[in-house]
Amino acid sequence: MSKPVCVVWNNDAKAYEQALARAGLTDQFEMHSLKIDQPLPDDLAARADILLGWRPGSYLKNMPRLRYIQAMTAGVDPWLASPDLSREVTLCCARGSHRISMPENILGALFHLTKP
């Protein structure tokens, strides 16, 4: 049986690879990392089962095996509005992932702005 092909289309792909390694799952996937500004090669798109990415695009129509998308954003409205997103794909969002960092960032900005 072949391993699921996972595309991590993110500038911080190394963190995801390290997390898989810590969990002992590295050998369970065929991993491919792309920077956000790199195009998704057609041959890789055709084989991908899993996508971790920021935004949808016309590349989705070239991904017939795609079954799972992990959106890097809290909302998935742009993904749902994409005409190229198959109904067969499970779409997950990053809701809650900014639960601590976002309030800290906002408080830091407020302190900076109100500092005499």
N, CA, C and O atoms as CSV, one atom per row, in Angstrom:
chain,resi,resn,atom,element,x,y,z
A,1,MET,N,N,0.847,-1.181,0.000
A,1,MET,CA,C,0.000,0.000,0.000
A,1,MET,C,C,0.894,1.245,0.000
A,1,MET,O,O,1.874,1.309,0.742
A,2,SER,N,N,0.557,2.217,-0.822
A,2,SER,CA,C,1.357,3.436,-0.902
A,2,SER,C,C,0.985,4.384,0.237
A,2,SER,O,O,-0.122,4.348,0.775
A,3,LYS,N,N,1.941,5.221,0.576
A,3,LYS,CA,C,1.736,6.201,1.642
A,3,LYS,C,C,0.937,7.378,1.102
A,3,LYS,O,O,1.066,7.718,-0.074
A,4,PRO,N,N,0.111,8.010,1.940
A,4,PRO,CA,C,-0.573,9.231,1.507
A,4,PRO,C,C,0.451,10.323,1.187
A,4,PRO,O,O,1.439,10.491,1.902
A,5,VAL,N,N,0.203,11.050,0.119
A,5,VAL,CA,C,1.079,12.135,-0.300
A,5,VAL,C,C,0.574,13.412,0.345
A,5,VAL,O,O,-0.568,13.822,0.135
A,6,CYS,N,N,1.443,14.037,1.134
A,6,CYS,CA,C,1.082,15.244,1.879
A,6,CYS,C,C,1.907,16.422,1.379
A,6,CYS,O,O,3.134,16.351,1.314
A,7,VAL,N,N,1.222,17.506,1.027
A,7,VAL,CA,C,1.884,18.722,0.581
A,7,VAL,C,C,1.715,19.778,1.668
A,7,VAL,O,O,0.596,20.163,2.007
A,8,VAL,N,N,2.836,20.238,2.205
A,8,VAL,CA,C,2.837,21.312,3.201
A,8,VAL,C,C,3.285,22.561,2.455
A,8,VAL,O,O,4.470,22.742,2.175
A,9,TRP,N,N,2.321,23.419,2.139
A,9,TRP,CA,C,2.561,24.629,1.340
A,9,TRP,C,C,2.590,25.805,2.302
A,9,TRP,O,O,1.621,26.554,2.432
A,10,ASN,N,N,3.727,25.947,2.970
A,10,ASN,CA,C,3.839,26.866,4.086
A,10,ASN,C,C,5.311,27.207,4.272
A,10,ASN,O,O,6.163,26.335,4.104
A,11,ASN,N,N,5.623,28.417,4.605
A,11,ASN,CA,C,7.018,28.805,4.803
A,11,ASN,C,C,7.644,28.180,6.043
A,11,ASN,O,O,8.865,28.211,6.195
A,12,ASP,N,N,6.839,27.621,6.923
A,12,ASP,CA,C,7.327,26.992,8.150
A,12,ASP,C,C,7.144,25.482,8.126
A,12,ASP,O,O,6.837,24.881,9.155
A,13,ALA,N,N,7.324,24.872,6.987
A,13,ALA,CA,C,7.084,23.441,6.830
A,13,ALA,C,C,7.953,22.594,7.748
A,13,ALA,O,O,7.537,21.512,8.165
A,14,LYS,N,N,9.134,23.060,8.066
A,14,LYS,CA,C,10.052,22.301,8.915
A,14,LYS,C,C,9.408,21.981,10.270
A,14,LYS,O,O,9.619,20.894,10.807
A,15,ALA,N,N,8.639,22.897,10.818
A,15,ALA,CA,C,7.976,22.663,12.107
A,15,ALA,C,C,7.012,21.484,12.026
A,15,ALA,O,O,6.903,20.708,12.975
A,16,TYR,N,N,6.312,21.341,10.905
A,16,TYR,CA,C,5.372,20.241,10.741
A,16,TYR,C,C,6.108,18.922,10.552
A,16,TYR,O,O,5.678,17.887,11.061
A,17,GLU,N,N,7.203,18.958,9.829
A,17,GLU,CA,C,8.022,17.761,9.644
A,17,GLU,C,C,8.599,17.300,10.986
A,17,GLU,O,O,8.632,16.102,11.268
A,18,GLN,N,N,9.050,18.240,11.805
A,18,GLN,CA,C,9.596,17.899,13.118
A,18,GLN,C,C,8.512,17.335,14.034
A,18,GLN,O,O,8.772,16.410,14.804
A,19,ALA,N,N,7.305,17.881,13.958
A,19,ALA,CA,C,6.199,17.362,14.779
A,19,ALA,C,C,5.857,15.931,14.389
A,19,ALA,O,O,5.591,15.100,15.258
A,20,LEU,N,N,5.860,15.636,13.097
A,20,LEU,CA,C,5.615,14.258,12.647
A,20,LEU,C,C,6.718,13.333,13.141
A,20,LEU,O,O,6.455,12.204,13.555
A,21,ALA,N,N,7.944,13.814,13.096
A,21,ALA,CA,C,9.073,13.006,13.562
A,21,ALA,C,C,8.955,12.710,15.063
A,21,ALA,O,O,9.173,11.578,15.495
A,22,ARG,N,N,8.607,13.735,15.856
A,22,ARG,CA,C,8.445,13.540,17.304
A,22,ARG,C,C,7.337,12.538,17.602
A,22,ARG,O,O,7.415,11.779,18.568
A,23,ALA,N,N,6.314,12.544,16.771
A,23,ALA,CA,C,5.187,11.621,16.971
A,23,ALA,C,C,5.462,10.234,16.389
A,23,ALA,O,O,4.645,9.323,16.527
A,24,GLY,N,N,6.608,10.082,15.742
A,24,GLY,CA,C,6.950,8.790,15.152
A,24,GLY,C,C,6.145,8.467,13.906
A,24,GLY,O,O,5.936,7.295,13.592
A,25,LEU,N,N,5.687,9.495,13.186
A,25,LEU,CA,C,4.821,9.279,12.019
A,25,LEU,C,C,5.483,9.592,10.683
A,25,LEU,O,O,4.827,9.534,9.643
A,26,THR,N,N,6.754,9.918,10.693
A,26,THR,CA,C,7.430,10.327,9.469
A,26,THR,C,C,7.310,9.292,8.362
A,26,THR,O,O,7.106,9.641,7.199
A,27,ASP,N,N,7.434,8.030,8.720
A,27,ASP,CA,C,7.392,6.980,7.698
A,27,ASP,C,C,5.973,6.657,7.220
A,27,ASP,O,O,5.796,5.806,6.348
A,28,GLN,N,N,4.967,7.325,7.778
A,28,GLN,CA,C,3.575,7.079,7.391
A,28,GLN,C,C,3.120,7.925,6.206
A,28,GLN,O,O,2.067,7.661,5.625
A,29,PHE,N,N,3.916,8.955,5.840
A,29,PHE,CA,C,3.534,9.888,4.785
A,29,PHE,C,C,4.675,10.104,3.802
A,29,PHE,O,O,5.850,9.973,4.147
A,30,GLU,N,N,4.311,10.430,2.594
A,30,GLU,CA,C,5.267,10.950,1.621
A,30,GLU,C,C,5.107,12.467,1.676
A,30,GLU,O,O,4.138,13.022,1.158
A,31,MET,N,N,6.073,13.128,2.312
A,31,MET,CA,C,5.965,14.566,2.567
A,31,MET,C,C,6.653,15.396,1.487
A,31,MET,O,O,7.728,15.047,0.999
A,32,HIS,N,N,6.001,16.508,1.127
A,32,HIS,CA,C,6.571,17.472,0.191
A,32,HIS,C,C,6.333,18.864,0.753
A,32,HIS,O,O,5.211,19.208,1.123
A,33,SER,N,N,7.387,19.659,0.816
A,33,SER,CA,C,7.295,21.010,1.360
A,33,SER,C,C,7.514,22.031,0.257
A,33,SER,O,O,8.447,21.918,-0.539
A,34,LEU,N,N,6.642,23.029,0.221
A,34,LEU,CA,C,6.768,24.140,-0.719
A,34,LEU,C,C,6.657,25.443,0.044
A,34,LEU,O,O,5.884,25.548,0.996
A,35,LYS,N,N,7.419,26.427,-0.369
A,35,LYS,CA,C,7.260,27.783,0.159
A,35,LYS,C,C,5.997,28.378,-0.472
A,35,LYS,O,O,5.580,27.948,-1.548
A,36,ILE,N,N,5.398,29.348,0.183
A,36,ILE,CA,C,4.147,29.937,-0.296
A,36,ILE,C,C,4.276,30.522,-1.697
A,36,ILE,O,O,3.332,30.473,-2.486
A,37,ASP,N,N,5.440,31.071,-2.001
A,37,ASP,CA,C,5.615,31.689,-3.317
A,37,ASP,C,C,6.003,30.699,-4.414
A,37,ASP,O,O,6.163,31.095,-5.569
A,38,GLN,N,N,6.157,29.422,-4.074
A,38,GLN,CA,C,6.471,28.410,-5.077
A,38,GLN,C,C,5.186,27.861,-5.694
A,38,GLN,O,O,4.191,27.683,-4.992
A,39,PRO,N,N,5.199,27.595,-6.989
A,39,PRO,CA,C,4.016,26.978,-7.602
A,39,PRO,C,C,3.950,25.496,-7.251
A,39,PRO,O,O,4.970,24.853,-7.005
A,40,LEU,N,N,2.745,24.976,-7.232
A,40,LEU,CA,C,2.535,23.551,-6.993
A,40,LEU,C,C,2.726,22.816,-8.312
A,40,LEU,O,O,1.939,23.017,-9.237
A,41,PRO,N,N,3.750,21.968,-8.429
A,41,PRO,CA,C,3.970,21.249,-9.684
A,41,PRO,C,C,2.782,20.353,-10.028
A,41,PRO,O,O,2.196,19.730,-9.142
A,42,ASP,N,N,2.430,20.287,-11.292
A,42,ASP,CA,C,1.275,19.497,-11.740
A,42,ASP,C,C,1.391,18.030,-11.353
A,42,ASP,O,O,0.402,17.417,-10.951
A,43,ASP,N,N,2.593,17.455,-11.469
A,43,ASP,CA,C,2.745,16.035,-11.144
A,43,ASP,C,C,2.520,15.774,-9.659
A,43,ASP,O,O,1.969,14.736,-9.291
A,44,LEU,N,N,2.936,16.699,-8.807
A,44,LEU,CA,C,2.697,16.566,-7.373
A,44,LEU,C,C,1.221,16.793,-7.054
A,44,LEU,O,O,0.650,16.074,-6.234
A,45,ALA,N,N,0.606,17.770,-7.681
A,45,ALA,CA,C,-0.824,18.035,-7.480
A,45,ALA,C,C,-1.654,16.799,-7.817
A,45,ALA,O,O,-2.616,16.486,-7.117
A,46,ALA,N,N,-1.291,16.107,-8.871
A,46,ALA,CA,C,-2.046,14.929,-9.320
A,46,ALA,C,C,-1.959,13.777,-8.317
A,46,ALA,O,O,-2.849,12.928,-8.274
A,47,ARG,N,N,-0.903,13.742,-7.518
A,47,ARG,CA,C,-0.705,12.642,-6.563
A,47,ARG,C,C,-1.075,12.985,-5.133
A,47,ARG,O,O,-1.133,12.090,-4.290
A,48,ALA,N,N,-1.330,14.256,-4.830
A,48,ALA,CA,C,-1.539,14.701,-3.443
A,48,ALA,C,C,-2.860,14.225,-2.863
A,48,ALA,O,O,-3.912,14.336,-3.494
A,49,ASP,N,N,-2.785,13.691,-1.647
A,49,ASP,CA,C,-3.966,13.278,-0.890
A,49,ASP,C,C,-4.318,14.303,0.187
A,49,ASP,O,O,-5.483,14.469,0.549
A,50,ILE,N,N,-3.281,14.991,0.697
A,50,ILE,CA,C,-3.430,15.912,1.816
A,50,ILE,C,C,-2.749,17.228,1.462
A,50,ILE,O,O,-1.659,17.239,0.890
A,51,LEU,N,N,-3.398,18.334,1.805
A,51,LEU,CA,C,-2.825,19.652,1.556
A,51,LEU,C,C,-2.937,20.496,2.815
A,51,LEU,O,O,-4.009,20.602,3.411
A,52,LEU,N,N,-1.832,21.091,3.210
A,52,LEU,CA,C,-1.832,22.071,4.272
A,52,LEU,C,C,-1.454,23.383,3.604
A,52,LEU,O,O,-0.333,23.526,3.116
A,53,GLY,N,N,-2.376,24.345,3.575
A,53,GLY,CA,C,-2.100,25.568,2.830
A,53,GLY,C,C,-2.896,26.764,3.305
A,53,GLY,O,O,-3.776,26.658,4.160
A,54,TRP,N,N,-2.562,27.907,2.725
A,54,TRP,CA,C,-3.148,29.182,3.124
A,54,TRP,C,C,-4.384,29.579,2.346
A,54,TRP,O,O,-5.329,30.117,2.924
A,55,ARG,N,N,-4.398,29.324,1.041
A,55,ARG,CA,C,-5.527,29.823,0.243
A,55,ARG,C,C,-5.805,28.895,-0.935
A,55,ARG,O,O,-4.907,28.226,-1.447
A,56,PRO,N,N,-7.063,28.871,-1.351
A,56,PRO,CA,C,-7.419,28.043,-2.491
A,56,PRO,C,C,-6.959,28.678,-3.799
A,56,PRO,O,O,-6.596,29.853,-3.848
A,57,GLY,N,N,-6.984,27.899,-4.815
A,57,GLY,CA,C,-6.625,28.402,-6.135
A,57,GLY,C,C,-7.037,27.421,-7.207
A,57,GLY,O,O,-7.594,26.361,-6.922
A,58,SER,N,N,-6.760,27.785,-8.435
A,58,SER,CA,C,-7.149,26.928,-9.555
A,58,SER,C,C,-6.394,25.600,-9.547
A,58,SER,O,O,-6.780,24.664,-10.247
A,59,TYR,N,N,-5.329,25.514,-8.764
A,59,TYR,CA,C,-4.573,24.265,-8.663
A,59,TYR,C,C,-5.445,23.117,-8.127
A,59,TYR,O,O,-5.144,21.949,-8.375
A,60,LEU,N,N,-6.516,23.440,-7.399
A,60,LEU,CA,C,-7.385,22.403,-6.824
A,60,LEU,C,C,-7.989,21.497,-7.888
A,60,LEU,O,O,-8.209,20.311,-7.641
A,61,LYS,N,N,-8.259,22.043,-9.070
A,61,LYS,CA,C,-8.858,21.215,-10.124
A,61,LYS,C,C,-7.876,20.184,-10.661
A,61,LYS,O,O,-8.279,19.246,-11.350
A,62,ASN,N,N,-6.582,20.347,-10.351
A,62,ASN,CA,C,-5.553,19.399,-10.780
A,62,ASN,C,C,-5.207,18.395,-9.690
A,62,ASN,O,O,-4.184,17.714,-9.766
A,63,MET,N,N,-6.066,18.305,-8.671
A,63,MET,CA,C,-5.795,17.431,-7.530
A,63,MET,C,C,-6.909,16.388,-7.360
A,63,MET,O,O,-7.690,16.477,-6.413
A,64,PRO,N,N,-6.992,15.410,-8.256
A,64,PRO,CA,C,-8.096,14.449,-8.212
A,64,PRO,C,C,-8.068,13.523,-6.997
A,64,PRO,O,O,-9.112,12.994,-6.614
A,65,ARG,N,N,-6.922,13.316,-6.392
A,65,ARG,CA,C,-6.809,12.405,-5.238
A,65,ARG,C,C,-6.975,13.129,-3.909
A,65,ARG,O,O,-7.027,12.481,-2.864
A,66,LEU,N,N,-7.058,14.444,-3.922
A,66,LEU,CA,C,-7.119,15.232,-2.690
A,66,LEU,C,C,-8.332,14.832,-1.853
A,66,LEU,O,O,-9.459,14.809,-2.347
A,67,ARG,N,N,-8.087,14.517,-0.574
A,67,ARG,CA,C,-9.168,14.109,0.322
A,67,ARG,C,C,-9.234,14.936,1.592
A,67,ARG,O,O,-10.230,14.889,2.313
A,68,TYR,N,N,-8.158,15.709,1.879
A,68,TYR,CA,C,-8.109,16.430,3.144
A,68,TYR,C,C,-7.330,17.725,2.956
A,68,TYR,O,O,-6.238,17.726,2.388
A,69,ILE,N,N,-7.901,18.829,3.440
A,69,ILE,CA,C,-7.214,20.123,3.429
A,69,ILE,C,C,-7.204,20.667,4.850
A,69,ILE,O,O,-8.242,20.743,5.508
A,70,GLN,N,N,-6.022,21.042,5.309
A,70,GLN,CA,C,-5.893,21.766,6.570
A,70,GLN,C,C,-5.589,23.208,6.200
A,70,GLN,O,O,-4.469,23.533,5.807
A,71,ALA,N,N,-6.593,24.074,6.328
A,71,ALA,CA,C,-6.402,25.493,6.048
A,71,ALA,C,C,-5.620,26.108,7.201
A,71,ALA,O,O,-5.849,25.767,8.361
A,72,MET,N,N,-4.717,26.996,6.891
A,72,MET,CA,C,-3.900,27.647,7.903
A,72,MET,C,C,-4.604,28.851,8.523
A,72,MET,O,O,-4.051,29.507,9.406
A,73,THR,N,N,-5.791,29.137,8.076
A,73,THR,CA,C,-6.553,30.278,8.555
A,73,THR,C,C,-7.683,29.803,9.466
A,73,THR,O,O,-8.091,28.643,9.416
A,74,ALA,N,N,-8.183,30.719,10.298
A,74,ALA,CA,C,-9.286,30.381,11.194
A,74,ALA,C,C,-10.599,30.220,10.429
A,74,ALA,O,O,-11.448,29.417,10.813
A,75,GLY,N,N,-10.763,30.976,9.357
A,75,GLY,CA,C,-11.968,30.882,8.540
A,75,GLY,C,C,-11.685,30.163,7.226
A,75,GLY,O,O,-10.554,30.154,6.738
A,76,VAL,N,N,-12.719,29.568,6.667
A,76,VAL,CA,C,-12.541,28.824,5.421
A,76,VAL,C,C,-13.453,29.332,4.305
A,76,VAL,O,O,-13.638,28.648,3.298
A,77,ASP,N,N,-14.023,30.524,4.475
A,77,ASP,CA,C,-14.938,31.061,3.463
A,77,ASP,C,C,-14.332,31.088,2.057
A,77,ASP,O,O,-15.006,30.697,1.104
A,78,PRO,N,N,-13.078,31.536,1.897
A,78,PRO,CA,C,-12.513,31.526,0.539
A,78,PRO,C,C,-12.414,30.112,-0.045
A,78,PRO,O,O,-12.588,29.916,-1.248
A,79,TRP,N,N,-12.136,29.139,0.810
A,79,TRP,CA,C,-12.065,27.753,0.335
A,79,TRP,C,C,-13.447,27.276,-0.113
A,79,TRP,O,O,-13.592,26.665,-1.172
A,80,LEU,N,N,-14.457,27.563,0.704
A,80,LEU,CA,C,-15.815,27.129,0.377
A,80,LEU,C,C,-16.345,27.804,-0.878
A,80,LEU,O,O,-17.164,27.232,-1.597
A,81,ALA,N,N,-15.881,29.015,-1.143
A,81,ALA,CA,C,-16.324,29.748,-2.328
A,81,ALA,C,C,-15.594,29.305,-3.600
A,81,ALA,O,O,-15.980,29.693,-4.703
A,82,SER,N,N,-14.558,28.507,-3.452
A,82,SER,CA,C,-13.781,28.079,-4.613
A,82,SER,C,C,-14.568,27.075,-5.460
A,82,SER,O,O,-15.001,26.045,-4.943
A,83,PRO,N,N,-14.757,27.356,-6.743
A,83,PRO,CA,C,-15.481,26.420,-7.596
A,83,PRO,C,C,-14.692,25.138,-7.848
A,83,PRO,O,O,-15.251,24.148,-8.321
A,84,ASP,N,N,-13.400,25.151,-7.536
A,84,ASP,CA,C,-12.554,23.989,-7.793
A,84,ASP,C,C,-12.433,23.048,-6.597
A,84,ASP,O,O,-11.751,22.027,-6.684
A,85,LEU,N,N,-13.086,23.376,-5.483
A,85,LEU,CA,C,-13.039,22.521,-4.301
A,85,LEU,C,C,-14.061,21.395,-4.450
A,85,LEU,O,O,-15.260,21.642,-4.582
A,86,SER,N,N,-13.575,20.176,-4.426
A,86,SER,CA,C,-14.441,19.001,-4.566
A,86,SER,C,C,-15.249,18.770,-3.294
A,86,SER,O,O,-14.777,19.052,-2.193
A,87,ARG,N,N,-16.451,18.262,-3.447
A,87,ARG,CA,C,-17.297,17.927,-2.302
A,87,ARG,C,C,-16.729,16.746,-1.516
A,87,ARG,O,O,-17.114,16.514,-0.371
A,88,GLU,N,N,-15.823,16.011,-2.127
A,88,GLU,CA,C,-15.224,14.831,-1.494
A,88,GLU,C,C,-14.109,15.181,-0.518
A,88,GLU,O,O,-13.611,14.306,0.191
A,89,VAL,N,N,-13.714,16.449,-0.473
A,89,VAL,CA,C,-12.582,16.874,0.353
A,89,VAL,C,C,-13.057,17.283,1.743
A,89,VAL,O,O,-14.014,18.045,1.883
A,90,THR,N,N,-12.384,16.775,2.760
A,90,THR,CA,C,-12.623,17.207,4.130
A,90,THR,C,C,-11.802,18.465,4.351
A,90,THR,O,O,-10.586,18.462,4.162
A,91,LEU,N,N,-12.467,19.540,4.750
A,91,LEU,CA,C,-11.818,20.835,4.933
A,91,LEU,C,C,-11.809,21.187,6.416
A,91,LEU,O,O,-12.857,21.240,7.058
A,92,CYS,N,N,-10.619,21.427,6.950
A,92,CYS,CA,C,-10.456,21.794,8.357
A,92,CYS,C,C,-9.810,23.172,8.450
A,92,CYS,O,O,-9.033,23.564,7.579
A,93,CYS,N,N,-10.138,23.894,9.503
A,93,CYS,CA,C,-9.570,25.235,9.675
A,93,CYS,C,C,-8.688,25.275,10.918
A,93,CYS,O,O,-8.604,24.302,11.667
A,94,ALA,N,N,-8.041,26.400,11.122
A,94,ALA,CA,C,-7.145,26.578,12.267
A,94,ALA,C,C,-7.824,27.362,13.377
A,94,ALA,O,O,-7.160,28.058,14.146
A,95,ARG,N,N,-9.139,27.254,13.466
A,95,ARG,CA,C,-9.882,27.974,14.495
A,95,ARG,C,C,-9.355,27.604,15.878
A,95,ARG,O,O,-9.202,26.427,16.203
A,96,GLY,N,N,-9.084,28.609,16.673
A,96,GLY,CA,C,-8.587,28.401,18.023
A,96,GLY,C,C,-7.072,28.385,18.128
A,96,GLY,O,O,-6.531,28.458,19.231
A,97,SER,N,N,-6.382,28.292,17.006
A,97,SER,CA,C,-4.921,28.216,17.065
A,97,SER,C,C,-4.281,29.531,17.462
A,97,SER,O,O,-3.113,29.563,17.848
A,98,HIS,N,N,-5.038,30.617,17.371
A,98,HIS,CA,C,-4.503,31.926,17.731
A,98,HIS,C,C,-5.059,32.404,19.076
A,98,HIS,O,O,-4.967,33.584,19.412
A,99,ARG,N,N,-5.623,31.497,19.818
A,99,ARG,CA,C,-6.307,31.799,21.069
A,99,ARG,C,C,-5.418,32.529,22.070
A,99,ARG,O,O,-5.899,33.403,22.791
A,100,ILE,N,N,-4.146,32.192,22.129
A,100,ILE,CA,C,-3.239,32.833,23.084
A,100,ILE,C,C,-2.408,33.920,22.405
A,100,ILE,O,O,-2.283,35.022,22.940
A,101,SER,N,N,-1.850,33.630,21.255
A,101,SER,CA,C,-0.935,34.575,20.619
A,101,SER,C,C,-1.627,35.863,20.162
A,101,SER,O,O,-1.032,36.937,20.252
A,102,MET,N,N,-2.848,35.781,19.683
A,102,MET,CA,C,-3.534,36.979,19.191
A,102,MET,C,C,-3.850,37.962,20.325
A,102,MET,O,O,-3.551,39.147,20.182
A,103,PRO,N,N,-4.438,37.528,21.438
A,103,PRO,CA,C,-4.674,38.486,22.523
A,103,PRO,C,C,-3.377,39.089,23.062
A,103,PRO,O,O,-3.339,40.271,23.404
A,104,GLU,N,N,-2.316,38.284,23.140
A,104,GLU,CA,C,-1.034,38.820,23.594
A,104,GLU,C,C,-0.532,39.899,22.634
A,104,GLU,O,O,-0.017,40.930,23.067
A,105,ASN,N,N,-0.680,39.662,21.355
A,105,ASN,CA,C,-0.249,40.618,20.345
A,105,ASN,C,C,-1.055,41.918,20.451
A,105,ASN,O,O,-0.494,43.010,20.361
A,106,ILE,N,N,-2.347,41.795,20.640
A,106,ILE,CA,C,-3.217,42.971,20.765
A,106,ILE,C,C,-2.857,43.768,22.017
A,106,ILE,O,O,-2.754,44.993,21.961
A,107,LEU,N,N,-2.666,43.083,23.143
A,107,LEU,CA,C,-2.288,43.782,24.378
A,107,LEU,C,C,-0.944,44.488,24.217
A,107,LEU,O,O,-0.782,45.622,24.668
A,108,GLY,N,N,0.018,43.825,23.579
A,108,GLY,CA,C,1.313,44.450,23.338
A,108,GLY,C,C,1.183,45.720,22.497
A,108,GLY,O,O,1.841,46.723,22.773
A,109,ALA,N,N,0.333,45.672,21.472
A,109,ALA,CA,C,0.112,46.840,20.622
A,109,ALA,C,C,-0.552,47.967,21.412
A,109,ALA,O,O,-0.190,49.134,21.264
A,110,LEU,N,N,-1.528,47.610,22.254
A,110,LEU,CA,C,-2.199,48.629,23.080
A,110,LEU,C,C,-1.223,49.281,24.059
A,110,LEU,O,O,-1.240,50.498,24.243
A,111,PHE,N,N,-0.371,48.462,24.687
A,111,PHE,CA,C,0.620,49.017,25.616
A,111,PHE,C,C,1.565,49.949,24.874
A,111,PHE,O,O,1.918,51.013,25.382
A,112,HIS,N,N,1.968,49.559,23.691
A,112,HIS,CA,C,2.891,50.377,22.901
A,112,HIS,C,C,2.242,51.714,22.520
A,112,HIS,O,O,2.877,52.766,22.604
A,113,LEU,N,N,0.988,51.661,22.107
A,113,LEU,CA,C,0.294,52.864,21.672
A,113,LEU,C,C,-0.020,53.817,22.824
A,113,LEU,O,O,-0.048,55.032,22.629
A,114,THR,N,N,-0.252,53.289,23.997
A,114,THR,CA,C,-0.652,54.137,25.134
A,114,THR,C,C,0.526,54.504,26.028
A,114,THR,O,O,0.360,55.264,26.982
A,115,LYS,N,N,1.667,53.997,25.747
A,115,LYS,CA,C,2.861,54.294,26.546
A,115,LYS,C,C,3.250,55.773,26.380
A,115,LYS,O,O,3.373,56.260,25.256
A,116,PRO,N,N,3.444,56.486,27.505
A,116,PRO,CA,C,3.805,57.913,27.399
A,116,PRO,C,C,5.199,58.103,26.803
A,116,PRO,O,O,5.654,59.236,26.646
